[in-house]
Amino acid sequence: MFEALTEKFSSVLTSLRSKGRIDTKDVEEISREIETALLSADVALEVAQGFAVRVRESSLAILDELKSSTNPANRIQEIISKELI
């Protein structure tokens, strides 16, 4: 279960790295993929939704920074890691 979740999170971050710029649509898509991955790993619905919302809100709060960043995937990975802790 944890291996599948790790693979899905890695897949999300890999897809981010392949994009040059990140916009609102990308942040929304990432949030949905994270929520789906958590639900697939049998995480409670409220927990999965709450986590995805926090990642989305934190990412949108720094969207201007993400747009100008040379590596926006790392910033989103930091947000995900922070929310996991």
C-alpha positions in Angstrom: 0.0 0.0 0.0 2.7 2.5 1.0 4.7 1.5 -2.1 1.8 2.3 -4.4 1.2 5.6 -2.7 4.9 6.5 -3.0 4.9 5.6 -6.7 1.8 7.7 -7.3 3.3 10.7 -5.5 6.5 10.2 -7.4 4.5 10.1 -10.7 2.8 13.4 -9.8 6.1 15.1 -9.1 7.7 13.7 -12.2 4.8 15.0 -14.4 5.4 18.4 -12.7 9.1 18.4 -13.5 8.3 17.8 -17.2 6.2 21.0 -17.3 8.0 24.3 -17.9 5.5 26.5 -16.1 2.9 25.7 -13.5 -0.5 27.5 -13.5 -3.8 27.2 -11.6 -5.0 24.3 -13.7 -1.8 22.3 -12.9 -2.2 22.9 -9.2 -5.9 21.7 -9.4 -4.8 18.6 -11.3 -2.1 17.8 -8.8 -4.5 18.2 -5.9 -7.0 15.8 -7.6 -4.2 13.2 -8.3 -3.0 13.4 -4.7 -6.5 13.0 -3.3 -7.1 10.0 -5.6 -3.8 8.4 -4.6 -4.6 8.8 -0.9 -8.1 7.3 -1.4 -6.6 4.4 -3.4 -4.4 3.7 -0.4 -7.5 3.5 1.8 -7.0 6.8 3.6 -10.2 8.2 5.1 -12.1 10.5 2.7 -12.0 13.5 5.1 -8.3 13.1 5.6 -7.6 12.8 1.8 -9.7 15.7 1.0 -8.3 17.9 3.7 -4.7 17.0 2.7 -5.4 17.8 -1.0 -7.1 21.1 0.0 -4.1 22.2 2.1 -1.7 21.3 -0.7 -3.8 23.2 -3.2 -4.2 26.3 -1.0 -0.5 26.4 -0.1 0.4 26.0 -3.8 -2.0 28.6 -5.0 -0.8 31.0 -2.3 2.7 31.0 -3.9 1.6 30.6 -7.5 3.4 33.8 -8.6 6.6 32.4 -7.1 5.9 29.0 -8.8 5.4 30.7 -12.2 8.8 32.4 -12.0 10.7 29.5 -10.3 13.2 27.5 -12.3 12.1 24.4 -10.5 8.5 24.7 -9.3 8.2 20.9 -8.7 10.6 21.2 -5.8 8.5 23.9 -4.2 5.4 21.8 -4.5 7.3 18.7 -3.2 8.3 20.9 -0.1 4.6 21.8 0.4 3.6 18.1 0.2 6.4 17.1 2.6 5.4 19.8 5.1 1.8 18.8 5.0 2.7 15.1 5.6 4.6 16.0 8.8 
